[in-house]
Amino acid sequence: MVEEEREIVAYHESGHALIGWLLEHTDALLKVSIIPRTSVKLGFAQYSPRERKILTKEELFDRMCMLLGGRAAENIIFGRVTTGAEDDLKKVTKSAYAQVQLYGMSETIGPLSFPIMDDSKRNELEIYKKPFSMKLQHLIDQEASKLVSKAYFTAEKILKMNEKKLKKLATSLLEKEMLSYEDVIRLIGPPKFPKQVVELADHVLPNVEES
């Protein structure tokens, strides 16, 4: 990874970490790294998982903000965005449509739930008729787009208000390549909302957000 990419990845991962650090409804950060895991995954943030079976609208929104923190950080620092947020955007888009179309969380659409068809699993010859009108589909698209835009605006606003902390994290990441929970506390202070931190054994599959 060339130095320019290292800097972009450092700010991208710091954006994820800082948003998660400052918002209430996110998992506790264990570590953030810019050590490439594969040729595609150039950095990652690992979180302490919570045993949750159901999620509130507020929790889903904060998670969307955290996912968009990487892209927002790139735009704030470099004035442009990269392809590094592709997976983040897929997850955010999926979450937004699920909230609007599946979980009945849109005030505009109301408490309705419609199945979300996965095109990749549908037979090409099968004619799939959606159980709602084109007008409602357009409204669903609008609501999902508004939700993503709101989450991105929130993430960008938080990072702009805490730009010094963002730069501290990124600078330290460039130097050390990996920051632990304790490292982050030393750099920017304790998280605004205390969260339970559970260390994971090396053999346990981690809760990871990768870029």
Secondary structure per residue as TSV (DSSP state, phi and psi in degrees):
chain	resnum	aa	ss	phi	psi
A	1	M	-	360.0	124.4
A	2	V	-	-72.0	162.8
A	3	E	H	-60.6	-38.6
A	4	E	H	-61.7	-41.6
A	5	E	H	-67.2	-38.7
A	6	R	H	-58.5	-41.9
A	7	E	H	-67.0	-42.3
A	8	I	H	-63.1	-45.8
A	9	V	H	-63.6	-38.4
A	10	A	H	-61.4	-44.0
A	11	Y	H	-71.4	-37.5
A	12	H	H	-59.9	-51.2
A	13	E	H	-67.6	-34.9
A	14	S	H	-65.6	-34.4
A	15	G	H	-62.5	-46.6
A	16	H	H	-57.4	-51.2
A	17	A	H	-62.9	-42.8
A	18	L	H	-68.7	-41.4
A	19	I	H	-61.0	-45.8
A	20	G	H	-63.3	-32.9
A	21	W	H	-68.9	-33.2
A	22	L	H	-96.5	-21.9
A	23	L	-	-90.6	156.2
A	24	E	S	-78.1	-43.8
A	25	H	S	-97.6	54.4
A	26	T	S	-133.5	159.5
A	27	D	-	-73.6	156.2
A	28	A	E	-71.7	133.5
A	29	L	E	-73.0	131.4
A	30	L	E	-97.9	-46.3
A	31	K	E	-161.4	157.5
A	32	V	E	-134.2	139.7
A	33	S	E	-144.1	152.0
A	34	I	-	-116.7	19.9
A	35	I	S	-81.2	118.3
A	36	P	-	-59.1	131.3
A	37	R	S	-87.1	-33.2
A	38	T	S	-144.3	-177.0
A	39	S	S	-70.2	-15.9
A	40	V	S	-104.1	-43.0
A	41	K	-	-85.4	101.2
A	42	L	-	-89.6	-12.2
A	43	G	-	-164.3	168.3
A	44	F	E	-159.4	158.4
A	45	A	E	-124.8	133.6
A	46	Q	E	-111.4	134.1
A	47	Y	E	-121.0	154.7
A	48	S	E	-81.2	112.5
A	49	P	-	-70.7	146.6
A	50	R	-	-108.6	142.6
A	51	E	-	-79.3	88.0
A	52	R	-	-122.4	130.2
A	53	K	S	-97.3	-27.0
A	54	I	-	-130.1	152.8
A	55	L	-	-128.7	145.8
A	56	T	-	-86.7	167.9
A	57	K	H	-59.7	-39.2
A	58	E	H	-66.1	-39.5
A	59	E	H	-65.9	-43.1
A	60	L	H	-63.5	-39.3
A	61	F	H	-66.4	-44.9
A	62	D	H	-62.4	-36.0
A	63	R	H	-66.2	-37.3
A	64	M	H	-63.8	-43.0
A	65	C	H	-59.6	-43.1
A	66	M	H	-64.3	-41.9
A	67	L	H	-62.3	-35.0
A	68	L	H	-85.6	-5.4
A	69	G	H	-61.8	-33.1
A	70	G	H	-66.6	-48.1
A	71	R	H	-63.9	-41.6
A	72	A	H	-62.7	-40.3
A	73	A	H	-63.9	-42.1
A	74	E	H	-57.5	-46.6
A	75	N	H	-66.8	-39.1
A	76	I	H	-66.6	-45.7
A	77	I	H	-82.3	-41.6
A	78	F	H	-107.5	-9.6
A	79	G	S	72.4	17.1
A	80	R	S	-158.4	165.2
A	81	V	-	-119.6	161.5
A	82	T	-	-122.1	-178.0
A	83	T	G	-77.3	-3.2
A	84	G	G	-63.1	-18.4
A	85	A	G	-95.0	10.3
A	86	E	H	-54.1	-51.1
A	87	D	H	-66.7	-37.0
A	88	D	H	-59.8	-44.2
A	89	L	H	-66.6	-37.0
A	90	K	H	-61.9	-44.8
A	91	K	H	-65.9	-41.4
A	92	V	H	-66.3	-43.1
A	93	T	H	-62.0	-44.8
A	94	K	H	-60.9	-42.8
A	95	S	H	-65.0	-43.0
A	96	A	H	-62.3	-46.8
A	97	Y	H	-66.2	-36.2
A	98	A	I	-63.9	-41.9
A	99	Q	I	-64.0	-40.5
A	100	V	I	-79.8	-45.7
A	101	Q	I	-96.0	-27.0
A	102	L	I	-108.1	-42.9
A	103	Y	S	-94.8	-3.3
A	104	G	-	64.2	36.3
A	105	M	-	-98.6	4.5
A	106	S	-	-94.9	125.4
A	107	E	T	-65.7	-30.9
A	108	T	T	-72.6	-45.2
A	109	I	T	-77.2	-35.8
A	110	G	-	92.1	-179.5
A	111	P	S	-77.1	63.0
A	112	L	-	-113.9	152.3
A	113	S	-	-135.9	124.2
A	114	F	-	-125.1	142.4
A	115	P	-	-63.8	145.2
A	116	I	-	-102.1	111.5
A	117	M	-	-79.1	130.6
A	118	D	-	-90.4	109.4
A	119	D	G	-58.7	-31.9
A	120	S	G	-67.9	-19.6
A	121	K	G	-104.4	3.0
A	122	R	S	-95.9	134.1
A	123	N	-	-61.2	135.8
A	124	E	T	-60.3	-28.4
A	125	L	T	-89.8	-9.4
A	126	E	-	-74.9	133.6
A	127	I	-	-96.9	110.8
A	128	Y	-	-98.4	119.4
A	129	K	-	-101.9	118.3
A	130	K	-	-70.0	142.8
A	131	P	S	-80.7	27.7
A	132	F	S	-154.2	165.3
A	133	S	-	-77.8	165.9
A	134	M	H	-63.1	-33.1
A	135	K	H	-63.0	-43.2
A	136	L	H	-69.3	-36.2
A	137	Q	H	-60.2	-42.3
A	138	H	H	-62.3	-39.7
A	139	L	H	-67.5	-39.4
A	140	I	H	-61.6	-44.6
A	141	D	H	-59.1	-44.1
A	142	Q	H	-63.0	-45.0
A	143	E	H	-65.2	-41.2
A	144	A	H	-64.5	-42.4
A	145	S	H	-64.2	-41.9
A	146	K	H	-63.5	-37.7
A	147	L	H	-66.6	-43.5
A	148	V	H	-64.7	-43.2
A	149	S	H	-62.0	-40.7
A	150	K	H	-63.8	-42.0
A	151	A	H	-65.6	-40.9
A	152	Y	H	-66.1	-43.6
A	153	F	H	-60.8	-40.9
A	154	T	H	-63.8	-45.8
A	155	A	H	-61.5	-44.7
A	156	E	H	-64.8	-40.5
A	157	K	H	-63.4	-44.1
A	158	I	H	-62.4	-44.3
A	159	L	H	-68.1	-36.9
A	160	K	H	-65.0	-38.2
A	161	M	H	-71.6	-19.9
A	162	N	T	-124.6	37.6
A	163	E	H	-63.1	-34.6
A	164	K	H	-62.8	-41.1
A	165	K	H	-66.6	-39.3
A	166	L	H	-59.4	-45.2
A	167	K	H	-68.0	-35.5
A	168	K	H	-62.1	-46.3
A	169	L	H	-62.9	-47.6
A	170	A	H	-64.4	-42.2
A	171	T	H	-61.9	-43.3
A	172	S	H	-68.3	-36.3
A	173	L	H	-63.2	-40.5
A	174	L	H	-63.6	-31.8
A	175	E	H	-80.9	-45.3
A	176	K	H	-101.2	-21.0
A	177	E	S	73.6	-21.4
A	178	M	E	-146.6	135.0
A	179	L	E	-121.1	134.1
A	180	S	E	-91.1	174.7
A	181	Y	H	-55.2	-44.6
A	182	E	H	-66.5	-37.0
A	183	D	H	-60.9	-43.8
A	184	V	H	-65.6	-39.9
A	185	I	H	-59.8	-44.4
A	186	R	H	-64.0	-32.5
A	187	L	H	-80.1	-45.6
A	188	I	H	-128.1	5.4
A	189	G	-	91.1	170.9
A	190	P	S	-67.5	158.5
A	191	P	-	-62.3	148.6
A	192	K	S	-62.1	-37.6
A	193	F	S	-117.2	111.2
A	194	P	-	-56.4	136.6
A	195	K	-	-135.2	150.5
A	196	Q	-	-74.3	127.2
A	197	V	-	-105.1	120.8
A	198	V	-	-117.4	113.8
A	199	E	-	-68.6	140.4
A	200	L	-	-103.7	139.7
A	201	A	-	-69.1	154.6
A	202	D	T	-59.9	-30.0
A	203	H	T	-84.6	-7.2
A	204	V	S	-86.2	133.8
A	205	L	-	-63.7	120.4
A	206	P	-	-79.9	157.7
A	207	N	E	-85.0	101.3
A	208	V	E	-122.9	136.5
A	209	E	E	-108.1	116.5
A	210	E	E	-110.0	155.4
A	211	S	-	-125.0	360.0
